[in-house]
Amino acid sequence: MDAAGRKAFWDTLCSLNSYDHASVQKLIEACPYPQELCRFRAVSENSLLQLQDNKQFFSTANYYDDPFDTHFYINFALIQKLYDAAMDLSNGSNDGVLKDLLGQLGLKEDADTIIQNLKITPLDMNNFSVSLKNAREMIKRQIYSICFCENPLSETMWLKYADHHKGFAQVYDFNDPNTRLFDSETNCVNCGVRNHPPLIFPIYYSDTACDATMYALTILFRDVFKDISLQSSQLAFNLYYYATLWQPEKVSLIKRKCHQYDQEWRMLLPTPYSNRPYIRLKPKKILIGLRTPEYQRQQILSAARIAGIEEIHQVVINDNNQLEKRQLA
């Protein structure tokens, strides 16, 4: 998918105002994924075991190597002013400042109701202040994902994620039903990943960060309000619903423009899990790195055979000084 296609997908995502089936279908139609997507791995005990078991584990963005992986910003100054105004309100001060701040967050129509709730609700604002410091990490923990790339011969990806050409790449054809092993295995009947299957979306690359201020504020207040009556009110529901609508997807699917050559896609898992989830996927083929040592090459071949993967390629440099894959006999 080229830059224009990724921008069109992003614009579609930002235009959605519901989680209904029609909205999801509209988003899927905006990003038909390529015939093949690949995942680069360094050779390790875990990666070889996952290869032989046809498993891929999901991760949250706070574990990714790039601290700016999710390209969003939080207006901490505005949230701090809101916090200070809420504290002043509890001490009997005028509510005008708080009303103006809520207006800046797009809550002008609900400001009076919110202020009234704040006046009658005993908030643990100390806890809120502590959570504010961790807001960025809290957002990055809100959704699980697995990263894929369009080009199995990407020099950048072999360097960054396959141990400088000494690892391997797993190539998947998501148009082939045989790729999704969890669909047919009987022991997956009650699996959350099967019952709430993940979707695959492209990363949008931009120098303009996504505004996650309201989303962060909502996550913070979710903890503050969790044990009080406001949680069940229609106002609270509306605020939470609209502030979080497609926000996990937005912050997970935008990266700085300098990463655009990664041609990345992400499989997003919408259901929360207490333990790290995984998905059973069978690669169509395996590519062994240009500089993979012979003993690790044999380990990869052994794991691939156990997994039932028959198509194995070796990456080489061809006569035109470019990376090329050559199928092994």
Backbone hydrogen bonds, N-H to C=O, Kabsch-Sander energy under -0.5 kcal/mol:
donor,donor_aa,acceptor,acceptor_aa,energy
6,R,2,D,-2.1
7,K,3,A,-2.3
8,A,4,A,-2.3
9,F,5,G,-2.1
10,W,6,R,-2.4
11,D,7,K,-2.6
12,T,8,A,-1.9
13,L,9,F,-2.6
14,C,10,W,-2.6
15,S,11,D,-1.0
15,S,12,T,-0.6
16,L,12,T,-0.7
16,L,13,L,-1.0
24,V,20,D,-2.0
25,Q,21,H,-2.7
26,K,22,A,-2.1
27,L,23,S,-2.0
28,I,24,V,-2.4
29,E,25,Q,-2.4
30,A,26,K,-0.9
31,C,28,I,-1.5
37,L,172,Y,-2.3
38,C,149,C,-3.0
39,R,170,Q,-2.3
41,R,168,F,-3.1
44,S,42,A,-0.5
48,L,44,S,-2.2
49,L,45,E,-1.9
50,Q,46,N,-2.6
51,L,47,S,-1.9
52,Q,48,L,-2.4
53,D,49,L,-1.7
54,N,51,L,-1.0
55,K,50,Q,-2.7
56,Q,279,I,-2.0
58,F,277,P,-2.5
59,S,145,S,-2.4
61,A,140,K,-1.1
61,A,143,I,-0.5
62,N,140,K,-0.7
63,Y,60,T,-2.2
64,Y,61,A,-1.4
69,D,66,D,-1.9
71,H,69,D,-0.7
71,H,254,I,-2.5
72,F,70,T,-1.7
73,Y,210,C,-2.6
76,F,74,I,-2.0
79,I,75,N,-2.0
80,Q,76,F,-2.7
81,K,77,A,-2.1
82,L,78,L,-2.2
83,Y,79,I,-2.6
84,D,80,Q,-2.7
85,A,81,K,-2.5
86,A,82,L,-2.3
87,M,83,Y,-2.2
88,D,84,D,-2.4
89,L,85,A,-2.2
90,S,86,A,-1.7
91,N,87,M,-0.7
91,N,88,D,-0.7
92,G,89,L,-1.8
93,S,88,D,-2.4
99,K,95,D,-2.2
100,D,96,G,-2.1
101,L,97,V,-2.2
102,L,98,L,-2.4
103,G,99,K,-1.7
104,Q,100,D,-1.6
105,L,101,L,-0.9
106,G,103,G,-1.7
107,L,102,L,-2.7
111,A,107,L,-0.8
111,A,108,K,-0.8
114,I,110,D,-2.6
115,I,111,A,-2.8
116,Q,112,D,-2.2
117,N,113,T,-2.2
118,L,114,I,-2.4
119,K,115,I,-1.9
120,I,116,Q,-1.2
121,T,117,N,-1.0
123,L,121,T,-1.1
125,M,123,L,-1.5
128,F,124,D,-1.5
129,S,125,M,-2.2
130,V,126,N,-1.8
131,S,127,N,-2.3
132,L,128,F,-2.0
133,K,129,S,-0.9
133,K,130,V,-0.7
134,N,130,V,-0.6
134,N,131,S,-1.1
135,A,132,L,-1.5
138,M,134,N,-2.4
139,I,135,A,-2.2
140,K,136,R,-1.9
141,R,137,E,-0.8
141,R,138,M,-0.7
142,Q,139,I,-1.8
144,Y,269,L,-1.0
145,S,59,S,-2.4
146,I,267,M,-1.5
148,F,265,W,-3.0
149,C,38,C,-2.2
150,E,263,Q,-1.4
154,S,151,N,-1.5
155,E,153,L,-0.5
158,W,154,S,-2.1
159,L,155,E,-2.0
160,K,156,T,-2.6
161,Y,157,M,-2.5
162,A,157,M,-0.6
162,A,158,W,-0.8
164,H,158,W,-0.6
164,H,159,L,-1.0
165,H,158,W,-1.7
166,K,162,A,-1.1
166,K,163,D,-0.8
167,G,162,A,-1.5
168,F,41,R,-2.5
169,A,287,L,-2.5
170,Q,39,R,-2.8
171,V,169,A,-0.5
171,V,285,K,-2.7
172,Y,37,L,-3.5
172,Y,170,Q,-0.5
174,F,172,Y,-0.7
176,D,173,D,-1.6
179,T,176,D,-2.0
180,R,177,P,-0.7
181,L,179,T,-1.5
181,L,280,R,-0.9
182,F,280,R,-1.2
183,D,180,R,-1.2
184,S,181,L,-1.3
185,E,181,L,-1.1
188,C,185,E,-1.6
189,V,186,T,-1.4
191,C,188,C,-1.6
195,N,191,C,-2.4
196,H,192,G,-2.2
199,L,268,L,-1.4
201,F,266,R,-2.7
203,I,264,E,-2.4
204,Y,253,L,-2.9
205,Y,203,I,-0.5
206,S,204,Y,-0.5
206,S,255,K,-2.4
209,A,207,D,-0.7
210,C,71,H,-2.4
212,A,73,Y,-2.7
212,A,210,C,-0.8
216,A,212,A,-2.8
217,L,213,T,-2.6
218,T,214,M,-2.3
219,I,215,Y,-2.2
220,L,216,A,-2.4
221,F,217,L,-2.7
222,R,218,T,-1.8
223,D,219,I,-1.1
223,D,220,L,-0.6
224,V,220,L,-1.5
225,F,221,F,-3.1
228,I,225,F,-1.9
231,Q,228,I,-1.6
232,S,229,S,-1.5
233,S,230,L,-1.2
237,F,233,S,-2.2
238,N,234,Q,-2.7
239,L,235,L,-2.8
240,Y,236,A,-2.5
241,Y,237,F,-2.9
242,Y,238,N,-2.5
243,A,239,L,-1.9
244,T,240,Y,-1.4
245,L,241,Y,-0.7
247,Q,244,T,-1.4
250,K,246,W,-2.2
251,V,247,Q,-2.6
252,S,248,P,-1.2
253,L,249,E,-1.3
253,L,250,K,-0.6
255,K,204,Y,-2.2
259,H,256,R,-2.0
260,Q,257,K,-2.0
262,D,259,H,-2.3
263,Q,260,Q,-1.3
265,W,148,F,-2.2
266,R,201,F,-3.4
267,M,146,I,-2.6
268,L,199,L,-2.9
268,L,266,R,-0.7
269,L,144,Y,-2.4
279,I,56,Q,-2.6
281,L,54,N,-1.3
281,L,279,I,-0.8
282,K,179,T,-2.3
284,K,171,V,-2.9
285,K,171,V,-1.5
286,I,311,E,-2.0
287,L,169,A,-2.6
288,I,313,H,-2.8
289,G,167,G,-2.5
291,R,165,H,-2.3
292,T,165,H,-0.6
292,T,289,G,-1.0
297,R,293,P,-2.5
298,Q,294,E,-2.2
299,Q,295,Y,-1.3
300,I,296,Q,-2.4
301,L,297,R,-2.3
302,S,298,Q,-2.4
303,A,299,Q,-2.4
304,A,300,I,-2.6
305,R,301,L,-2.1
306,I,302,S,-2.1
307,A,303,A,-1.8
308,G,304,A,-0.5
308,G,305,R,-1.1
309,I,304,A,-2.6
310,E,308,G,-0.6
311,E,284,K,-0.5
312,I,310,E,-0.9
313,H,286,I,-3.2
314,Q,326,R,-2.8
315,V,288,I,-2.5
316,V,324,E,-3.2
318,N,316,V,-0.6
318,N,322,Q,-2.9
321,N,318,N,-1.9
324,E,316,V,-2.6
326,R,314,Q,-2.5
328,L,312,I,-3.0
